Structure formats: structure tokens, C-alpha cells
Amino acid sequence: MVRQADWYIDFVSPYPYLQLPKFEGFPKDFNIRVIPVLFSALLQHWENKGPAEIPAKRLQTYRYCHWLAHKRGIPFKTPPRHPFNPIPLLRLAVTVADDLQAIKIIFHHIWGEGQDGQDPSSLAALGQKLGIRDVEKRTSDQAVKDKLRSNTDAAIKTGVFGVPTFGIGNELFWGDDVTDMMLDYVANPDFFTSGELSRLANLPVGMERKESRLR
């Protein structure tokens, strides 16, 4: 059975926060390595748009997350502005990435309490919760900046295109809604390389989308 997974996250997305409570049901010996990455860089590389960049999808995403949090009994409040610049939070996470409890504190600060994701006073208050006195100094360290950049570059090379994503070996499981699928893979990876599932990796493309002719 697989015992190790990489968890790719960005605090600009509410979905890792909504996925976190599910960790309580994971196998006790299932080790999770948190990897902060810059979601906007993933979008740029794969030439994609985030949910908040499409007006109708933006509103539905916010509503859905509040609805889902209510259904699951998770404290949830959208921050005062979104999208926000998550880089300071990501750099902060780089410095505490081996501490899942610290990651939970950061997520709860933004999405549980609805605090501002980039305001200096909000970041200072978060630093107090984490026991970090000088957040600005901590997040401006060149080694921390380089680590976030290398995390993101490595994630892109691995094929990560969104957050949250679990990476297990060569397999990627994107989204809160595929958590159960990921756990099934952990328990029985052979199922995903047998039967009908075995041919999906080499499924031929029937048609490629071209520029719209409706203009």
C-alpha cells in the first residue's frame, strides 16, 4: 500500500481548505508532504483560466463553497477581496511546510475567518497565531522565494494543473471531489491499471478544438 503523497496547494483557492477535514479519515500511516505552489503560474503554463476569472463561474464558485462548507459543518467565510495575491502566504507556508497544523492555521485564517489574504496587518495577525514575529522578514528570505519557485516549476513538470492536487508516484488526483478516488488508489492501485481503465492513458483524440467561427 502507498504510504506517501504530495499535496499541492495555494491559499487563493478555498478547495484545499474544504478538503482538509477529510484528512481525519486517512490511514494513520499515510504521510502527506505539503507543497505550496503558485496557482496562477499553473494556469499560465497550461493556458487556462481560474474560476474567479470567469464572471458567472466566479459567483457560482463562491456560492458553491459556502453551500458545501455549510453541508459539511465547516466554518467558512470568503475573504474581503478575491482573488488576492497569495505569494506572502505561500512563502510563509514554505517555511512551515512540514507542519500540517500550521498549514491548517493559515487556511482557517483566510477561509474559516475570512481574513484578508494580502493585507500586512492580517498577515501580522496570522504570524502571531503561528508564533512568527516578523512575517515580512521571514517571507522575504531569498531561499524561501527560490523554494516556492522551484516547487511550482517541479509541479508543472510533474503535470500538476490545479489545486488541491495529490501526487502519488506518477499519479495525480486533482480536486476535493476526487479524495475518495485517491484513497481507493492508495488501497488498491492495481485497479487503476486494469480493465477499462488501462486504455485511458492512450485514448486517441477524435477532434481538436479550433478558434470559434461564430464571430
Backbone hydrogen bonds, N-H to C=O, Kabsch-Sander energy under -0.5 kcal/mol:
donor,donor_aa,acceptor,acceptor_aa,energy
2,V,186,V,-1.0
5,A,31,N,-2.0
6,D,167,G,-2.8
7,W,33,R,-2.9
8,Y,6,D,-0.6
8,Y,165,T,-3.2
9,I,35,I,-1.8
13,S,10,D,-1.6
18,L,14,P,-1.9
19,Q,15,Y,-1.6
20,L,16,P,-1.6
22,K,19,Q,-1.6
23,F,20,L,-2.1
24,E,21,P,-1.2
25,G,22,K,-1.8
26,F,23,F,-1.8
30,F,27,P,-1.9
31,N,3,R,-3.4
31,N,29,D,-0.8
33,R,5,A,-2.9
34,V,32,I,-0.6
34,V,97,A,-0.7
35,I,7,W,-3.1
37,V,9,I,-2.7
39,F,37,V,-0.9
41,A,38,L,-0.8
42,L,38,L,-1.3
43,L,39,F,-2.4
44,Q,40,S,-2.3
45,H,41,A,-2.3
46,W,42,L,-2.4
47,E,44,Q,-0.9
48,N,43,L,-2.8
53,E,50,G,-2.0
54,I,51,P,-1.2
58,R,54,I,-3.0
59,L,55,P,-1.9
60,Q,56,A,-2.0
61,T,57,K,-2.6
62,Y,58,R,-2.1
63,R,59,L,-2.4
64,Y,60,Q,-3.0
65,C,61,T,-2.5
66,H,62,Y,-1.9
67,W,63,R,-2.6
68,L,64,Y,-3.2
69,A,65,C,-2.4
70,H,66,H,-2.2
71,K,67,W,-2.4
72,R,68,L,-2.0
73,G,69,A,-0.8
73,G,70,H,-0.6
74,I,69,A,-2.9
77,K,111,W,-2.9
90,L,86,P,-2.7
91,R,87,I,-2.8
92,L,88,P,-2.2
93,A,89,L,-2.4
94,V,90,L,-2.0
95,T,91,R,-1.3
96,V,92,L,-0.7
96,V,93,A,-0.9
97,A,94,V,-0.7
99,D,96,V,-2.7
100,L,98,D,-0.7
103,I,99,D,-1.7
104,K,100,L,-2.2
105,I,101,Q,-1.8
106,I,102,A,-2.1
107,F,103,I,-2.4
108,H,104,K,-2.7
109,H,105,I,-2.2
110,I,106,I,-1.8
111,W,107,F,-3.2
112,G,107,F,-0.8
112,G,108,H,-1.0
113,E,108,H,-2.3
115,Q,109,H,-2.1
123,L,119,D,-2.4
124,A,120,P,-2.3
125,A,121,S,-2.1
126,L,122,S,-2.1
127,G,123,L,-2.3
128,Q,124,A,-1.7
129,K,125,A,-1.5
130,L,126,L,-1.6
131,G,127,G,-0.7
131,G,128,Q,-0.7
132,I,127,G,-3.5
133,R,131,G,-0.5
135,V,133,R,-0.8
138,R,134,D,-2.1
139,T,135,V,-2.6
140,S,136,E,-1.0
141,D,138,R,-0.6
145,K,141,D,-2.1
146,D,142,Q,-2.6
147,K,143,A,-1.8
148,L,144,V,-2.1
149,R,145,K,-2.0
150,S,146,D,-2.6
151,N,147,K,-2.6
152,T,148,L,-2.1
153,D,149,R,-2.6
154,A,150,S,-2.5
155,A,151,N,-2.2
156,I,152,T,-2.3
157,K,153,D,-2.1
158,T,154,A,-1.8
159,G,155,A,-1.1
159,G,156,I,-0.6
160,V,155,A,-2.5
165,T,8,Y,-1.6
166,F,173,F,-2.6
167,G,6,D,-3.0
167,G,165,T,-0.5
168,I,166,F,-0.6
168,I,171,E,-2.7
171,E,168,I,-2.4
173,F,166,F,-2.6
175,G,164,P,-3.4
178,V,175,G,-1.3
179,T,176,D,-1.4
182,M,178,V,-2.3
183,L,179,T,-2.2
184,D,180,D,-2.1
185,Y,181,M,-2.0
186,V,182,M,-2.2
187,A,183,L,-2.0
188,N,184,D,-2.6
191,F,188,N,-1.2
192,F,189,P,-1.1
193,T,190,D,-1.5
194,S,191,F,-1.0
197,L,194,S,-1.1
198,S,195,G,-1.3
199,R,196,E,-1.0
200,L,197,L,-0.8
202,N,199,R,-1.0
203,L,200,L,-1.4
206,G,204,P,-0.5
